[in-house]
Amino acid sequence: MNKISLKDFTKEERREFFQSKYEYYKSFNAQMIIVSILAYISFFVTDCSIFGRFSYETVLPRTIIIIPFIIYTIISKKKTDYRIMIPVTYLMIHIIIWCTDWSTYLLPDRQFAVPGMIIMNLIFVCAGFSAPLKYSIPAHLFLLVDIAVADIFIQYKDIDMMYLFNLPCILAVATMHKMMQGVYFEQYFAKKQLNHLAVHDQLTGVYNRNKLKELINSETGEFIKFSRFDISFILIDIDLFKKVNDKYGHASGDKVLVCLADILKNTVRETDYVIRWGGEEFLIIMPDCSVDDAVRIAEKLREKTEKTDNGVCKSTISIGVSGYTGGDYSVDVKNADIALYEAKKSGRNKTVLYGGSELFSEIRKSG
């Protein structure tokens, strides 16, 4: 089996991956910016040492950084999309660089420019943990533009050395970010697979009962999603399934289950939830669906199953339908189960709607 990589993901899946990566490093990112700002301001002490007095000249360039930092903080509280926050983070880093250049321009001794580049490269290393390469590499390369523009005013004595120092640093940092992105991808993909297995039935590929934890309030049994809409339940059972296993074997029985699951997945709407409820039972939760519409869909499922060649034997299903009445969902699933029992008791291969006081409304009788 070929090892999957990020390039095998769809555009939407890659976006989910990078959003996850950003959220994983989000706190680290914010702390890195705070530490960088504090370190930058603290260099005012160095300015004073260079001047041999209180450095009035660099008070403004050392403190004005607080304004963009406040704006950055406000944006980070309101926005969570990595496509916004990563560029904003890199902009914040470049603002620190521009303020540093401003301070350096005002200093009588500029011999600390190259050591300052070491610190800036370390900041780019940290910022790249949360960023896609297509963001981190251009942002880091722009450091060379910062140096070129600053040189116009500062006129570095060792400008060539600054370029020679930064170019291999950018290459090394980009390589490291690519490696770390690969490491995070392995962790992300493994977690994604585990999450998938946790809520999906391995044999049929439909959901298992664990999916309900995402939909139901565990204490009250009420739906926490789509609560404003009509909800219907379709409970399905394969007729005489035990005889299929006894006559053809469990492997063939599995084949019948998989075939039915495929019919269910390909027939219901994208917004519906197909759950393997028991051995040969399937529950379909249908948000924004009246019981009348649910009955029509149930009949379509029953007819398709009856006509489909599953490669083992002719197979039919019995179906119970009920509507959600509010409160604990299990009450209405039990109603669907009562309707399903009636469908089986009265001949199988039919759909029965649970009808409250009337109890049952039979939709179709077999043969």
C-alpha positions, 0 to 999 in steps of 0.5 A: 500500500502506497504511503499517503501524502499531503499532495494526495489530499483534495484542496478542501482536505489540505485546507483542513490540514493547515487549519488544524496545524495552525490551531495546534501551534496557535498558542505557541505562535501568540507566545512567540510574538509576545516574547519577540515584542518584549525582547525588542523593547528590552533592547532599549537598555542596549541602546542606552549602553551604546549611547552611554546615556538615556537613549532619547532617540530610540524611545519612539522606535522601541515603543511604537511597536505596541500599537501594531501589537495591539491591533494584532491581538484584536485580530487574533481574538476575532479571526481563527482562519489560518489564511488570515492569521499567518500572513498577519503574524508574518506582517507583525514579524516584519514590522519588528524588523522595520522598527529594528532598522529604524532604531539601528539607523539612529544608533552611533554604533551599528556593529550588532546588525548581524547578531540581530539577524540571528535573532530574526531568523530564530523568530522565522523558525518559530513562526513557520511551525504553524504555517504552510510552506507557501506562506513561510518561504516567501515571508522569510525571503522578504527578509532580504528585501528588508535588508536591501531597503534598510541598507539604503539608509543605514549603509551596512559595512558588512552588507555582503556578509548579511546576505551570505548569512541569511541565504543559507539560513532561509534554505535551512529553515525552509528544509526544516519546516518541510520536515516538520510539516511531514512529521505533523502530517503523519500525526494528523493523518493517524489521528484522522484515521482513528477518528474515522474508525471510532465513528464508522463501522469497519465492514460496511463503511457507514457510521456506528453508534458512536456517531450519536455522541456528536448529535445527541446530548448525552444527558437528555438524549435530545439532538444538539444539531438540527433541532429546529427541523423535522427529524425522521427515523428509518429503522431497517432489518434484513429479512431472514438474515440468519438463514443467509449466514447458516446457508451461505456462510458468514463471509457471504452474509457480510457481502449482503450487509455491504451491498445493503449499506451501499444501497442506503448510502447511495440513495439517502440524502447527503445530510442523512446519517446511516448508522449500523444499529446492530448485526443486520439492522441499520438506522437512518437519521433524517434531519429536515425530513417529514415522516411522509418524505421518510416513508417515500425514501424508505419504500425506494430503499426497499424496492432497490434492495429487492431488485439488486443482485447482491451476489449471494441470494435474493434479499429483502428488508423490513422497515419501520418509520417514525418521527422525532417528537422531541426529548430523548431520541431513543423513545422515537427510535423505539417507536420505529422498532415497534413499527419494524416488528409489525412489518416483520410480523405481518409478512416482511418486505414492507414499510410500516409507519408508526402512527401514535394512537392508530399505532401503525399505518401500513404502506405496502404489503408484500405480494 
